[in-house]
Amino acid sequence: MALPDADAWRLLDLAADAIFVRDAGGVITYWNAGAARLYGWAPEEAVGQVAGRLLGTRYPEGEAAVVAAAEAGGWDGELVQLARDGRRVLVESRWVADIDADGLLRGFLEVNRDITARRAAEQRVRRLLEAAPDPTVLVDEHGIIRMANRRAHGLLGYDPGALPGMAVETLVPDGVRAGHAKLREGYFTDPQPRTMGASVDLAARRADGTEVPVEISLAPVETEEGMLVAAALRDVTVRRQVQRRLEDQAAALARSNAELERFAYVASHDLQEPLRKVATFCKLLKEDYGGRLDETADMYIDYAVDGALRMRDLINDLLTFSRIGRREGAAEDVDVAAVVATALRNLDALREECDATVDVGDLPTVRAERSLLVQLYQNLLGNALKFRAPGRRCHVEVGARRQGGEWLFWVADNGIGIDDDKGEQIFEMFSRLHARTEYPGTGIGLAICRRIVERSGGRIWLDSRPGVGSTFSWTMRT
């Protein structure tokens, strides 16, 4: 190979890469400063040595194959070599053949760049990718996939190793592919981690053209070659299917509940008129013919009147229950103390009958529907008065206190109490723990209470001890 002049030698010594020249027999004729730094031999030590033996070069396809390729015009690839201190060096190598006018090989110019650290870093990244729980690809700023783990190949239907080198837009569905490049460029401008989000409908295009619904998280990864973006994909096919089924079931349940509420309302409302006639004529029958027939007839008339009145009360409670779900009353600032006073006035006759005392503590003003609060307190206070303990003066306490971001309310009595295992049952529709002959009622009152409380976003529960009393507690958001 014709040797360069002195100025060219100096320029080659300024290069960061290892550059050396060897003749057709492999003997080194030039060794630059970069080669001395990389391998550890000074130029005077390297010149005259056979390059392959000095560097212990391992050729990927055999030395003869590499030489043949280089003679054909040049060769690029990776070589494993040894430095003077025994270090293993991985280089990115480029050979340029020097062919004379007669077509004979005179030697090679070899330029080697140390990529040992880069490959080690890539291996670490590759191990991290393979350990990642989700299919993940690494993409550069030009949109080229640099790495992909096995899970990504499996999810997207590609053979192992097929994804690196592909454009990431290949994995984007046709309908959104046109705008993806701008989104990618925007992300590289402001590379902030983005977590997976279930609220966005995304999909990835598989090798066979089908699409799989996914969630995607993005994270910037700094490398020696610049920033890459790690895109983790999560297959949400099953989740989306379950979500759609749940949404369909919720919609069906909402329609069913609405239909049931409307049925209860309409049926109860339509029953009012004929029931009113039955009750009225039963009362007239008792007034006009009571005592004029035999005792059995009087008893039958009493049964009819009692049944009609109980049916009236039941229908009224059903109407109240159904209206709570149907109507959308306006919330307002409600003075709970005034609500309790109204409920107690509505219960004046029952309070006088049982000579009850009611202590009302400090109560707040809350945002609620006033009529529903009156109904709630009237039902709970009415129960406290109705289920009083024989031989003991009825006493009721009403109070409230702030508890975190909500109010806790209670109505406590010293009545007959109930067993703990019945605490949830009593809030069910038509649930009764006592015979009607002992304590009258429809069995709907506490179901109404729970519906009112849950409508406001709270919850209601009972603490009770038989023979000691009961405390109904509930919460409301402030």
Secondary structure, DSSP 8 states (H G I E B T S, - for coil): -----HHHHHHHHH-SSEEEEEETTSBEEEE-HHHHHHH---HHHHTTSBHHHHHT-B-TT-HHHHHHHHHTT-EEEEEEEE-TTS-EEEEEEEEEEEE-TTS-EEEEEEEEEE-HHHHHHHHHHHHHHHH-SS-EEEE-TTSBEEEE-HHHHHHHT--TT-STTSBGGGGS-HHHHHHHHHHHHHHHHS---B---TTS-EEEE-TTS-EEEEEEEEEEEEETTEEEEEEEEEE-HHHHHHHHHHHHHHHHHHHHHHHHHHHHHHHHHHHHHHHHHHHHHHHHHHHHHTTTS-HHHHHHHHHHHHHHHHHHHHHHHHHHHHHHHH-----EEEEHHHHHHHHHHHTHHHHHHHT-EEEE----EEEE-HHHHHHHHHHHHHHHHHT--TTS--EEEEEEEEETTEEEEEEEE-S----GGGTTGGGSTT--SS-TTTS---S-HHHHHHHHHHHTT--EEEEEETTTEEEEEEEEE-
